[in-house]
Amino acid sequence: MSEAKHTPGPWSVTGHGAGKGMISHPAGQVAFTAFPWEVAEERQEGESWIDMRERTEPDRNKLHAEKMANAQLIAAAPDLLSALHNMLEDGDKTDREQALRAIAKAEGKQ
């Protein structure tokens, strides 16, 4: 069985504004748009557009947070893979620090 190839890091999450964002690579490759709106925004009878937007804002915010967390985890994947390979091979303190940095990146703390 051949090993699947992936785009090597570094990847990053860009565009933190509402409706914007993607996982990108210095070579210009984009894995996917991170924030497509999937919240049903249909006005209820007699509801204004502004009222509908205010009513659905918590759902949009929750979706945005979830998409951002997913994007951060995906962007950290090459770092996590490298750190795990190094830990298995060497197991020294430097590799532990590398693993901790990769985890921080995956959790959006970097």
N, CA, C and O atoms as CSV, one atom per row, in Angstrom:
chain,resi,resn,atom,element,x,y,z
A,1,MET,N,N,0.844,-1.171,0.000
A,1,MET,CA,C,0.000,0.000,0.000
A,1,MET,C,C,0.892,1.237,0.000
A,1,MET,O,O,1.809,1.339,0.814
A,2,SER,N,N,0.628,2.187,-0.915
A,2,SER,CA,C,1.437,3.391,-0.964
A,2,SER,C,C,0.860,4.441,-0.011
A,2,SER,O,O,-0.350,4.527,0.197
A,3,GLU,N,N,1.767,5.229,0.554
A,3,GLU,CA,C,1.364,6.272,1.492
A,3,GLU,C,C,0.832,7.473,0.715
A,3,GLU,O,O,1.436,7.894,-0.271
A,4,ALA,N,N,-0.303,8.026,1.160
A,4,ALA,CA,C,-0.868,9.208,0.521
A,4,ALA,C,C,0.046,10.398,0.760
A,4,ALA,O,O,0.610,10.538,1.845
A,5,LYS,N,N,0.193,11.235,-0.218
A,5,LYS,CA,C,1.024,12.424,-0.104
A,5,LYS,C,C,0.150,13.610,0.300
A,5,LYS,O,O,-0.996,13.730,-0.133
A,6,HIS,N,N,0.702,14.467,1.121
A,6,HIS,CA,C,-0.016,15.680,1.521
A,6,HIS,C,C,0.860,16.885,1.209
A,6,HIS,O,O,2.066,16.762,0.996
A,7,THR,N,N,0.230,18.043,1.188
A,7,THR,CA,C,0.973,19.280,0.986
A,7,THR,C,C,1.742,19.563,2.264
A,7,THR,O,O,1.125,19.697,3.322
A,8,PRO,N,N,3.058,19.659,2.210
A,8,PRO,CA,C,3.819,19.906,3.431
A,8,PRO,C,C,3.521,21.300,3.983
A,8,PRO,O,O,3.121,22.204,3.250
A,9,GLY,N,N,3.725,21.449,5.278
A,9,GLY,CA,C,3.493,22.742,5.935
A,9,GLY,C,C,4.556,23.748,5.542
A,9,GLY,O,O,5.468,23.389,4.796
A,10,PRO,N,N,4.493,24.971,5.996
A,10,PRO,CA,C,3.493,25.399,6.972
A,10,PRO,C,C,2.188,25.821,6.308
A,10,PRO,O,O,2.195,26.421,5.233
A,11,TRP,N,N,1.091,25.511,6.943
A,11,TRP,CA,C,-0.218,25.990,6.543
A,11,TRP,C,C,-0.622,27.046,7.560
A,11,TRP,O,O,-0.089,27.077,8.669
A,12,SER,N,N,-1.549,27.900,7.193
A,12,SER,CA,C,-2.029,28.903,8.143
A,12,SER,C,C,-3.504,29.168,7.912
A,12,SER,O,O,-4.047,28.880,6.846
A,13,VAL,N,N,-4.143,29.724,8.934
A,13,VAL,CA,C,-5.540,30.130,8.843
A,13,VAL,C,C,-5.535,31.628,8.637
A,13,VAL,O,O,-4.930,32.364,9.417
A,14,THR,N,N,-6.208,32.088,7.589
A,14,THR,CA,C,-6.222,33.510,7.279
A,14,THR,C,C,-7.647,34.022,7.202
A,14,THR,O,O,-8.587,33.248,7.018
A,15,GLY,N,N,-7.802,35.320,7.342
A,15,GLY,CA,C,-9.099,35.967,7.183
A,15,GLY,C,C,-10.069,35.631,8.290
A,15,GLY,O,O,-10.959,34.802,8.103
A,16,HIS,N,N,-9.914,36.258,9.434
A,16,HIS,CA,C,-10.751,35.932,10.581
A,16,HIS,C,C,-12.068,36.697,10.607
A,16,HIS,O,O,-12.831,36.553,11.562
A,17,GLY,N,N,-12.359,37.498,9.600
A,17,GLY,CA,C,-13.598,38.267,9.597
A,17,GLY,C,C,-14.803,37.402,9.274
A,17,GLY,O,O,-14.670,36.271,8.807
A,18,ALA,N,N,-15.971,37.949,9.529
A,18,ALA,CA,C,-17.207,37.209,9.270
A,18,ALA,C,C,-17.294,36.842,7.792
A,18,ALA,O,O,-17.148,37.697,6.919
A,19,GLY,N,N,-17.529,35.580,7.529
A,19,GLY,CA,C,-17.683,35.095,6.169
A,19,GLY,C,C,-16.401,34.922,5.399
A,19,GLY,O,O,-16.432,34.528,4.233
A,20,LYS,N,N,-15.266,35.209,6.022
A,20,LYS,CA,C,-13.989,35.105,5.334
A,20,LYS,C,C,-13.092,34.134,6.081
A,20,LYS,O,O,-13.196,33.977,7.297
A,21,GLY,N,N,-12.240,33.508,5.358
A,21,GLY,CA,C,-11.257,32.659,5.979
A,21,GLY,C,C,-10.960,31.438,5.141
A,21,GLY,O,O,-11.829,30.889,4.464
A,22,MET,N,N,-9.717,31.034,5.207
A,22,MET,CA,C,-9.329,29.835,4.478
A,22,MET,C,C,-8.042,29.296,5.066
A,22,MET,O,O,-7.321,29.983,5.789
A,23,ILE,N,N,-7.788,28.090,4.745
A,23,ILE,CA,C,-6.541,27.465,5.127
A,23,ILE,C,C,-5.631,27.608,3.918
A,23,ILE,O,O,-5.961,27.155,2.822
A,24,SER,N,N,-4.480,28.244,4.125
A,24,SER,CA,C,-3.624,28.528,2.980
A,24,SER,C,C,-2.217,28.007,3.198
A,24,SER,O,O,-1.815,27.660,4.308
A,25,HIS,N,N,-1.498,27.968,2.111
A,25,HIS,CA,C,-0.136,27.463,2.063
A,25,HIS,C,C,0.692,28.512,1.329
A,25,HIS,O,O,0.171,29.167,0.425
A,26,PRO,N,N,1.960,28.696,1.683
A,26,PRO,CA,C,2.782,29.715,1.014
A,26,PRO,C,C,2.810,29.580,-0.509
A,26,PRO,O,O,3.000,30.574,-1.211
A,27,ALA,N,N,2.628,28.385,-1.018
A,27,ALA,CA,C,2.651,28.182,-2.468
A,27,ALA,C,C,1.344,28.632,-3.117
A,27,ALA,O,O,1.195,28.565,-4.338
A,28,GLY,N,N,0.392,29.096,-2.288
A,28,GLY,CA,C,-0.856,29.593,-2.832
A,28,GLY,C,C,-1.974,28.580,-2.849
A,28,GLY,O,O,-3.087,28.900,-3.265
A,29,GLN,N,N,-1.704,27.357,-2.402
A,29,GLN,CA,C,-2.751,26.356,-2.398
A,29,GLN,C,C,-3.732,26.639,-1.268
A,29,GLN,O,O,-3.335,27.050,-0.177
A,30,VAL,N,N,-4.994,26.420,-1.533
A,30,VAL,CA,C,-6.029,26.631,-0.529
A,30,VAL,C,C,-6.750,25.313,-0.325
A,30,VAL,O,O,-7.258,24.722,-1.278
A,31,ALA,N,N,-6.795,24.849,0.925
A,31,ALA,CA,C,-7.445,23.584,1.207
A,31,ALA,C,C,-8.961,23.709,1.069
A,31,ALA,O,O,-9.585,22.874,0.415
A,32,PHE,N,N,-9.557,24.722,1.665
A,32,PHE,CA,C,-10.980,24.985,1.509
A,32,PHE,C,C,-11.334,26.294,2.168
A,32,PHE,O,O,-10.614,26.785,3.038
A,33,THR,N,N,-12.458,26.859,1.742
A,33,THR,CA,C,-12.956,28.052,2.402
A,33,THR,C,C,-13.512,27.615,3.740
A,33,THR,O,O,-14.314,26.683,3.809
A,34,ALA,N,N,-13.098,28.273,4.789
A,34,ALA,CA,C,-13.417,27.810,6.128
A,34,ALA,C,C,-14.770,28.265,6.649
A,34,ALA,O,O,-15.277,27.683,7.608
A,35,PHE,N,N,-15.372,29.287,6.050
A,35,PHE,CA,C,-16.567,29.842,6.674
A,35,PHE,C,C,-17.766,30.010,5.745
A,35,PHE,O,O,-18.306,31.113,5.655
A,36,PRO,N,N,-18.198,28.974,5.061
A,36,PRO,CA,C,-19.431,29.154,4.294
A,36,PRO,C,C,-20.611,29.213,5.267
A,36,PRO,O,O,-20.685,28.418,6.204
A,37,TRP,N,N,-21.519,30.140,5.048
A,37,TRP,CA,C,-22.674,30.222,5.951
A,37,TRP,C,C,-23.653,29.123,5.604
A,37,TRP,O,O,-24.061,28.987,4.451
A,38,GLU,N,N,-24.024,28.352,6.582
A,38,GLU,CA,C,-24.947,27.245,6.388
A,38,GLU,C,C,-26.178,27.413,7.264
A,38,GLU,O,O,-26.981,26.487,7.382
A,39,VAL,N,N,-26.340,28.573,7.878
A,39,VAL,CA,C,-27.474,28.835,8.746
A,39,VAL,C,C,-28.663,29.234,7.878
A,39,VAL,O,O,-28.563,30.120,7.030
A,40,ALA,N,N,-29.782,28.567,8.106
A,40,ALA,CA,C,-30.992,28.921,7.366
A,40,ALA,C,C,-31.448,30.299,7.808
A,40,ALA,O,O,-31.785,30.506,8.974
A,41,GLU,N,N,-31.458,31.227,6.888
A,41,GLU,CA,C,-31.854,32.594,7.199
A,41,GLU,C,C,-33.133,32.924,6.439
A,41,GLU,O,O,-33.127,33.652,5.447
A,42,GLU,N,N,-34.199,32.376,6.929
A,42,GLU,CA,C,-35.498,32.653,6.335
A,42,GLU,C,C,-36.286,33.508,7.314
A,42,GLU,O,O,-36.344,33.231,8.512
A,43,ARG,N,N,-36.889,34.555,6.767
A,43,ARG,CA,C,-37.670,35.432,7.635
A,43,ARG,C,C,-38.992,34.774,8.006
A,43,ARG,O,O,-39.660,34.141,7.189
A,44,GLN,N,N,-39.331,34.952,9.260
A,44,GLN,CA,C,-40.627,34.482,9.723
A,44,GLN,C,C,-41.671,35.510,9.319
A,44,GLN,O,O,-41.338,36.651,8.998
A,45,GLU,N,N,-42.920,35.106,9.337
A,45,GLU,CA,C,-43.990,36.007,8.911
A,45,GLU,C,C,-43.937,37.311,9.702
A,45,GLU,O,O,-43.948,37.298,10.933
A,46,GLY,N,N,-43.881,38.426,8.996
A,46,GLY,CA,C,-43.858,39.743,9.606
A,46,GLY,C,C,-42.510,40.169,10.161
A,46,GLY,O,O,-42.400,41.247,10.746
A,47,GLU,N,N,-41.481,39.345,9.988
A,47,GLU,CA,C,-40.155,39.646,10.531
A,47,GLU,C,C,-39.342,40.444,9.519
A,47,GLU,O,O,-39.323,40.121,8.331
A,48,SER,N,N,-38.677,41.481,9.995
A,48,SER,CA,C,-37.817,42.261,9.106
A,48,SER,C,C,-36.512,41.502,8.877
A,48,SER,O,O,-36.182,40.562,9.599
A,49,TRP,N,N,-35.782,41.937,7.848
A,49,TRP,CA,C,-34.492,41.322,7.552
A,49,TRP,C,C,-33.543,41.513,8.730
A,49,TRP,O,O,-32.819,40.592,9.106
A,50,ILE,N,N,-33.548,42.719,9.313
A,50,ILE,CA,C,-32.663,43.006,10.446
A,50,ILE,C,C,-33.015,42.127,11.644
A,50,ILE,O,O,-32.127,41.592,12.307
A,51,ASP,N,N,-34.309,41.979,11.919
A,51,ASP,CA,C,-34.723,41.117,13.036
A,51,ASP,C,C,-34.310,39.667,12.798
A,51,ASP,O,O,-33.877,38.976,13.720
A,52,MET,N,N,-34.448,39.214,11.553
A,52,MET,CA,C,-34.035,37.843,11.224
A,52,MET,C,C,-32.536,37.669,11.442
A,52,MET,O,O,-32.100,36.647,11.972
A,53,ARG,N,N,-31.743,38.665,11.033
A,53,ARG,CA,C,-30.290,38.581,11.216
A,53,ARG,C,C,-29.928,38.553,12.698
A,53,ARG,O,O,-29.039,37.806,13.106
A,54,GLU,N,N,-30.604,39.354,13.495
A,54,GLU,CA,C,-30.352,39.349,14.944
A,54,GLU,C,C,-30.756,38.014,15.565
A,54,GLU,O,O,-30.055,37.501,16.437
A,55,ARG,N,N,-31.875,37.448,15.124
A,55,ARG,CA,C,-32.344,36.171,15.657
A,55,ARG,C,C,-31.381,35.033,15.322
A,55,ARG,O,O,-31.164,34.141,16.143
A,56,THR,N,N,-30.806,35.062,14.122
A,56,THR,CA,C,-29.935,33.967,13.688
A,56,THR,C,C,-28.462,34.199,14.015
A,56,THR,O,O,-27.629,33.337,13.738
A,57,GLU,N,N,-28.129,35.349,14.600
A,57,GLU,CA,C,-26.731,35.660,14.910
A,57,GLU,C,C,-26.061,34.620,15.809
A,57,GLU,O,O,-24.926,34.236,15.525
A,58,PRO,N,N,-26.708,34.142,16.883
A,58,PRO,CA,C,-26.046,33.120,17.706
A,58,PRO,C,C,-25.691,31.857,16.916
A,58,PRO,O,O,-24.642,31.255,17.143
A,59,ASP,N,N,-26.560,31.460,15.994
A,59,ASP,CA,C,-26.273,30.274,15.175
A,59,ASP,C,C,-25.091,30.531,14.246
A,59,ASP,O,O,-24.241,29.660,14.061
A,60,ARG,N,N,-25.039,31.735,13.658
A,60,ARG,CA,C,-23.912,32.068,12.783
A,60,ARG,C,C,-22.613,32.127,13.572
A,60,ARG,O,O,-21.579,31.659,13.097
A,61,ASN,N,N,-22.654,32.698,14.773
A,61,ASN,CA,C,-21.450,32.771,15.613
A,61,ASN,C,C,-20.960,31.383,16.003
A,61,ASN,O,O,-19.757,31.121,15.992
A,62,LYS,N,N,-21.886,30.495,16.346
A,62,LYS,CA,C,-21.515,29.120,16.712
A,62,LYS,C,C,-20.870,28.411,15.517
A,62,LYS,O,O,-19.860,27.724,15.667
A,63,LEU,N,N,-21.457,28.580,14.342
A,63,LEU,CA,C,-20.900,27.959,13.138
A,63,LEU,C,C,-19.518,28.528,12.836
A,63,LEU,O,O,-18.603,27.782,12.486
A,64,HIS,N,N,-19.364,29.834,12.968
A,64,HIS,CA,C,-18.068,30.467,12.725
A,64,HIS,C,C,-17.006,29.897,13.668
A,64,HIS,O,O,-15.895,29.585,13.237
A,65,ALA,N,N,-17.342,29.764,14.943
A,65,ALA,CA,C,-16.385,29.228,15.924
A,65,ALA,C,C,-16.007,27.789,15.585
A,65,ALA,O,O,-14.841,27.411,15.694
A,66,GLU,N,N,-16.979,26.993,15.177
A,66,GLU,CA,C,-16.696,25.601,14.816
A,66,GLU,C,C,-15.816,25.513,13.573
A,66,GLU,O,O,-14.868,24.728,13.532
A,67,LYS,N,N,-16.128,26.314,12.570
A,67,LYS,CA,C,-15.319,26.307,11.341
A,67,LYS,C,C,-13.889,26.767,11.635
A,67,LYS,O,O,-12.935,26.217,11.086
A,68,MET,N,N,-13.742,27.773,12.500
A,68,MET,CA,C,-12.406,28.260,12.847
A,68,MET,C,C,-11.624,27.174,13.583
A,68,MET,O,O,-10.446,26.963,13.295
A,69,ALA,N,N,-12.258,26.487,14.525
A,69,ALA,CA,C,-11.580,25.407,15.245
A,69,ALA,C,C,-11.153,24.304,14.279
A,69,ALA,O,O,-10.053,23.766,14.404
A,70,ASN,N,N,-12.009,23.963,13.323
A,70,ASN,CA,C,-11.657,22.950,12.324
A,70,ASN,C,C,-10.494,23.418,11.459
A,70,ASN,O,O,-9.582,22.642,11.171
A,71,ALA,N,N,-10.520,24.677,11.044
A,71,ALA,CA,C,-9.450,25.216,10.211
A,71,ALA,C,C,-8.116,25.193,10.949
A,71,ALA,O,O,-7.090,24.844,10.365
A,72,GLN,N,N,-8.126,25.564,12.239
A,72,GLN,CA,C,-6.892,25.562,13.028
A,72,GLN,C,C,-6.332,24.149,13.156
A,72,GLN,O,O,-5.121,23.947,13.061
A,73,LEU,N,N,-7.198,23.187,13.368
A,73,LEU,CA,C,-6.750,21.802,13.487
A,73,LEU,C,C,-6.168,21.297,12.170
A,73,LEU,O,O,-5.126,20.642,12.161
A,74,ILE,N,N,-6.832,21.596,11.067
A,74,ILE,CA,C,-6.342,21.159,9.759
A,74,ILE,C,C,-5.018,21.832,9.431
A,74,ILE,O,O,-4.110,21.185,8.909
A,75,ALA,N,N,-4.895,23.131,9.731
A,75,ALA,CA,C,-3.646,23.849,9.447
A,75,ALA,C,C,-2.490,23.289,10.262
A,75,ALA,O,O,-1.339,23.356,9.830
A,76,ALA,N,N,-2.782,22.737,11.438
A,76,ALA,CA,C,-1.735,22.183,12.298
A,76,ALA,C,C,-1.365,20.746,11.929
A,76,ALA,O,O,-0.384,20.216,12.452
A,77,ALA,N,N,-2.116,20.114,11.055
A,77,ALA,CA,C,-1.896,18.700,10.736
A,77,ALA,C,C,-0.460,18.374,10.322
A,77,ALA,O,O,0.093,17.404,10.840
A,78,PRO,N,N,0.179,19.128,9.417
A,78,PRO,CA,C,1.566,18.790,9.064
A,78,PRO,C,C,2.515,18.882,10.262
A,78,PRO,O,O,3.422,18.062,10.405
A,79,ASP,N,N,2.301,19.884,11.120
A,79,ASP,CA,C,3.147,20.041,12.312
A,79,ASP,C,C,2.941,18.875,13.277
A,79,ASP,O,O,3.900,18.338,13.832
A,80,LEU,N,N,1.683,18.494,13.468
A,80,LEU,CA,C,1.383,17.382,14.369
A,80,LEU,C,C,1.998,16.081,13.855
A,80,LEU,O,O,2.577,15.316,14.626
A,81,LEU,N,N,1.872,15.835,12.566
A,81,LEU,CA,C,2.428,14.622,11.981
A,81,LEU,C,C,3.944,14.585,12.138
A,81,LEU,O,O,4.511,13.561,12.520
A,82,SER,N,N,4.592,15.705,11.842
A,82,SER,CA,C,6.044,15.779,11.981
A,82,SER,C,C,6.473,15.565,13.436
A,82,SER,O,O,7.421,14.828,13.710
A,83,ALA,N,N,5.770,16.212,14.358
A,83,ALA,CA,C,6.116,16.080,15.778
A,83,ALA,C,C,5.977,14.637,16.251
A,83,ALA,O,O,6.822,14.140,16.996
A,84,LEU,N,N,4.931,13.979,15.825
A,84,LEU,CA,C,4.741,12.583,16.234
A,84,LEU,C,C,5.819,11.672,15.656
A,84,LEU,O,O,6.330,10.787,16.342
A,85,HIS,N,N,6.159,11.898,14.383
A,85,HIS,CA,C,7.241,11.100,13.785
A,85,HIS,C,C,8.549,11.314,14.551
A,85,HIS,O,O,9.261,10.353,14.844
A,86,ASN,N,N,8.863,12.562,14.872
A,86,ASN,CA,C,10.100,12.851,15.599
A,86,ASN,C,C,10.084,12.248,17.000
A,86,ASN,O,O,11.099,11.724,17.460
A,87,MET,N,N,8.950,12.318,17.676
A,87,MET,CA,C,8.866,11.746,19.023
A,87,MET,C,C,9.098,10.244,18.982
A,87,MET,O,O,9.753,9.684,19.861
A,88,LEU,N,N,8.558,9.599,17.959
A,88,LEU,CA,C,8.751,8.153,17.844
A,88,LEU,C,C,10.212,7.812,17.567
A,88,LEU,O,O,10.733,6.820,18.076
A,89,GLU,N,N,10.870,8.643,16.752
A,89,GLU,CA,C,12.260,8.374,16.390
A,89,GLU,C,C,13.238,8.753,17.493
A,89,GLU,O,O,14.157,7.989,17.792
A,90,ASP,N,N,13.054,9.925,18.106
A,90,ASP,CA,C,14.041,10.443,19.046
A,90,ASP,C,C,13.569,10.445,20.496
A,90,ASP,O,O,14.270,9.980,21.395
A,91,GLY,N,N,12.391,10.968,20.700
A,91,GLY,CA,C,11.847,11.030,22.046
A,91,GLY,C,C,12.585,11.971,22.982
A,91,GLY,O,O,12.558,11.759,24.194
A,92,ASP,N,N,13.244,13.005,22.464
A,92,ASP,CA,C,13.964,13.919,23.355
A,92,ASP,C,C,13.127,15.157,23.702
A,92,ASP,O,O,12.000,15.301,23.227
A,93,LYS,N,N,13.676,16.033,24.518
A,93,LYS,CA,C,12.973,17.220,25.015
A,93,LYS,C,C,12.587,18.170,23.892
A,93,LYS,O,O,11.505,18.756,23.929
A,94,THR,N,N,13.445,18.333,22.897
A,94,THR,CA,C,13.153,19.220,21.773
A,94,THR,C,C,11.899,18.764,21.044
A,94,THR,O,O,11.069,19.586,20.653
A,95,ASP,N,N,11.761,17.461,20.862
A,95,ASP,CA,C,10.580,16.932,20.176
A,95,ASP,C,C,9.317,17.151,20.995
A,95,ASP,O,O,8.244,17.396,20.445
A,96,ARG,N,N,9.453,17.061,22.315
A,96,ARG,CA,C,8.302,17.324,23.182
A,96,ARG,C,C,7.853,18.781,22.999
A,96,ARG,O,O,6.657,19.059,22.918
A,97,GLU,N,N,8.810,19.700,22.936
A,97,GLU,CA,C,8.477,21.113,22.728
A,97,GLU,C,C,7.828,21.327,21.369
A,97,GLU,O,O,6.896,22.121,21.241
A,98,GLN,N,N,8.315,20.625,20.357
A,98,GLN,CA,C,7.731,20.715,19.024
A,98,GLN,C,C,6.284,20.211,19.055
A,98,GLN,O,O,5.397,20.808,18.444
A,99,ALA,N,N,6.059,19.121,19.765
A,99,ALA,CA,C,4.709,18.574,19.879
A,99,ALA,C,C,3.790,19.560,20.596
A,99,ALA,O,O,2.638,19.732,20.199
A,100,LEU,N,N,4.286,20.203,21.640
A,100,LEU,CA,C,3.480,21.176,22.372
A,100,LEU,C,C,3.136,22.379,21.499
A,100,LEU,O,O,2.023,22.898,21.584
A,101,ARG,N,N,4.071,22.834,20.662
A,101,ARG,CA,C,3.795,23.937,19.731
A,101,ARG,C,C,2.741,23.530,18.710
A,101,ARG,O,O,1.853,24.315,18.377
A,102,ALA,N,N,2.844,22.308,18.221
A,102,ALA,CA,C,1.857,21.827,17.237
A,102,ALA,C,C,0.467,21.726,17.862
A,102,ALA,O,O,-0.528,22.072,17.225
A,103,ILE,N,N,0.398,21.260,19.087
A,103,ILE,CA,C,-0.891,21.179,19.790
A,103,ILE,C,C,-1.457,22.580,19.986
A,103,ILE,O,O,-2.650,22.795,19.774
A,104,ALA,N,N,-0.628,23.530,20.384
A,104,ALA,CA,C,-1.087,24.908,20.582
A,104,ALA,C,C,-1.633,25.468,19.269
A,104,ALA,O,O,-2.646,26.168,19.268
A,105,LYS,N,N,-0.968,25.166,18.150
A,105,LYS,CA,C,-1.433,25.639,16.860
A,105,LYS,C,C,-2.784,25.012,16.516
A,105,LYS,O,O,-3.684,25.698,16.031
A,106,ALA,N,N,-2.922,23.727,16.764
A,106,ALA,CA,C,-4.175,23.032,16.466
A,106,ALA,C,C,-5.321,23.585,17.309
A,106,ALA,O,O,-6.473,23.581,16.876
A,107,GLU,N,N,-5.006,24.057,18.506
A,107,GLU,CA,C,-6.039,24.584,19.390
A,107,GLU,C,C,-6.216,26.093,19.246
A,107,GLU,O,O,-6.973,26.707,19.999
A,108,GLY,N,N,-5.514,26.696,18.272
A,108,GLY,CA,C,-5.670,28.116,18.007
A,108,GLY,C,C,-5.042,29.024,19.054
A,108,GLY,O,O,-5.451,30.175,19.207
A,109,LYS,N,N,-4.068,28.519,19.765
A,109,LYS,CA,C,-3.411,29.295,20.832
A,109,LYS,C,C,-2.096,29.887,20.374
A,109,LYS,O,O,-1.357,30.441,21.188
A,110,GLN,N,N,-1.789,29.786,19.111
A,110,GLN,CA,C,-0.505,30.275,18.592
A,110,GLN,C,C,-0.736,31.455,17.711
A,110,GLN,O,O,0.217,32.018,17.173
